[in-house]
Amino acid sequence: MTNAADSELQSQNQPATELGAGENGRSILICQNVHCYRHRSGAVLAAFQSAALPAGVTVTASDCHGQCHLGPSVRIVPDETWYARVEPADVSRIVEEHLRQNHPVSDLLNPRLHTDYSAYYGQTGAAS
Ligand code: FES
């Protein structure tokens, strides 16, 4: 296994408290590694940093999540909710629906990591 792969696995298995989440809070981890960065994860990070977040929520630029082909990847801990192909325009929905109302944004969920990905693929099962 390469060092990069080791790093990905280590990041995925780190406890939420080690990833910046407070005891009663959440942390938003936005991958800034090469593939996600090429797909505007820097703009996604900036959008989260400028958003009006609920108390106790932190924003962290992170290393690779191991979900490169579905980037920009956003992971919320300790919920362990993973979002895929996040655009800056999606940030307000994640903040309002997930962080304020506790309802993950189903059509942005990473289909590899969340079993109910029907919203992502639509009714027919075909990728959109
Ligand atoms: S580069 Fe972002 S998940 Fe790998």
Residues whose N, C-alpha, C, O or C-beta is under 5 A from the ligand:
A	BS01	FES	C31 N33 V34 H35 C36 C64 H65 G66 Q67 C68 G71 S73
